[in-house]
Amino acid sequence: LITSNHSDGSVFLLSDWVFAQKKNDYKEQATALFNMLAKFHYSPLKLNGNTSKELFAGFLKTLDPYRMYLTKCDSTVLSTFNFSSEDELAQHIVPFLDKTFEIYRQRLIEADSMIDGILQKPVNFKIKDTLSLTMSNDSSYFPDDISIARKHWEKWLKYQTLEIMYSSSGDSGEIP
């Protein structure tokens, strides 16, 4: 479970919580959670343009911290839900979650297919690659399209393979 040390951290818990729910259950539960947070939170969040942008950036960072699933187009579609007031958030939270759920589920299916396809071929360890494993603070960066995401997945899987090979070699430094 990913949390945030911001005063709005409780909202970020929602992203993990929503995707663990059955599609029919999360709408009512998300609305109930929102209403409870608005009413009973010790320091209710007052939404304005800045806090709305921070919430959205934090939500995307929690949802896809390494930018491996969502594309720039997905980010743009989700950013059309602008919550500049509590009333707008209360009114649009369910459509926002519906769209997020739809996009995220589709990207998970695509990632699964990409991984299967990538793992069908032998990994070429002779090609020099670089892979950035840091979470970008730039919430606007997402791959332009699926082909760029696929290249990132190829590098990630190559890195994971090397990590397993290296860690299983023990202290001898030999690759098994």
N, C-alpha and C positions, 0 to 999 in steps of 0.2 A: 504494500500500500504506500503510495507516494503522498507525502504531505508537504506543506509549504510553511515557512516561518513568517509569512505575512498574516496580517489580521484577517485576510480573506481566505486563509488556508482551508477552512471548512468547506468552501465551495469546490476546491480542487479535489477533495475526497469524492465528490459526486461523479467525476469521470470514471474512476475505477469501479465505483458502486453501480453505476448505470449499466456497464457492459457485462456485469455479472448477473444481471436480472433477465428474466424472460421478457420478451418484447412487450407483452400485454401488461406486465406488472410495473415496469419502470415509470410510466407516465404518472400514475397516481402517486407512487412513492416519491418521485422527484418533486412533484408539486407539493406534497405534504412536507417533505424535507425543507423545501424553500420557505413555505409558510411558517414552519417551526423556527427556522433560523431567523427569519425576519421578525418574528414575535419574541423569541426567548433568548436570542444570542446576547451575551453580556456586552458586546460592542458591535451593534448592527452596522453593516456596511452601508454607507450612503453612496449611491451610484451617481456618477457624473461621467463626463467624457473620458477623463483620465482613469478613473477606477474601472470603467467598462473596458478600456483597452488593456489595462493590466490583468483583469480577470480573464479576458479572452486569450492573451498571450500565455498566461499561466495555465489555462485550460489546455491549450494546444501543446505546451511544453510537457504537461503531465500525460496527455494522450499519446504523444509521439515524441519522446524526448530526444531520440537520435535521428529523427527525420527519415525514418525508414519505411513508413507506410503511406502517409498523406503526401499529396502533391501540391504544388503551388495553386492549381485550380481548386482543389479541395479547400485549401485555406481561404481562398477568395470567396468561395460559395458560403462557407461558414461565417466569414466576417460580415456578410450582409445582414446578419442578425445583430443589430446594434442595440445594446441595452444601456441607454443613458439615464434611465430612471427605474425605480423599483416597480412601477406600474408596467413599463415596457417589458421588464424581465419576467414579471408574473404572467403577462399576457403571451409572451413568445417563448417561454422556456420549453414547453412541450414540442412545438414545431422545430425548435433548435435541436433538441435532443433526438427527435425523429430523424432529422437530416444527418446529424452526427452519427447516429446509430447506423443508418443506411450506408453512408460513405465508409465508415470504419469497417463495417462488416465486409463490404466489397473489397476494400484494400487488404484485409486479412486473407480473404480467399485468393486474391491475386498474388499476395506474398507467398502463400502456400504453394501455388502453382509455379511461381518463379523459382522457389527453393528446390522443388522437385526437379524442374528442368535443369537448373544449375548443377545439381548433384548427380545428374545422369552422365555428365562428362567428367573425365579425370581433371583434377586441379593442376594447373601449370604453375609450378613453383619457380620456374626460371624467369618469369616476367616480373620485373621490379614494379611494385605497387606501393601506394601510400593510402592510408586510411585514417581519417580523423575520428577519434573516439570521444571527443569532448562534446558536451551538449552546447549547442550554439545559443548564445543569449539573444541572438537576432531572431525574433519570432517570425519574421517575414521570410526567412529562408526555408524553402522546401524544394525538393527536386522539381524541375520544370515538367517532367513527364515520367511515365513508367519505365522507359528505357534507361533513364539516369538512375532511377531507383534500383533497377536490376543490376547495374554496374556496382552500385553501393552494396547490394546484397552479395554479389560475387566476391567482392573484397572482404566483406564481413565474414562470410563462410570460409574463405581462405585463411583469414586471420584466426578464426576459431579452430580450424584444423591444425594450424601451426601451434597454437596455444596448447591444444591437447597433446600433440606429438611431443612438444618440448617438455610439458609438465610430466608426461608419463615416462620420460627418459631418465628421471631421477637426477642424482647429482653427477652422474658420469658425463653429462653433456652430449651423449650419443643419441641420435634419433633412432627410435625403435624400428 
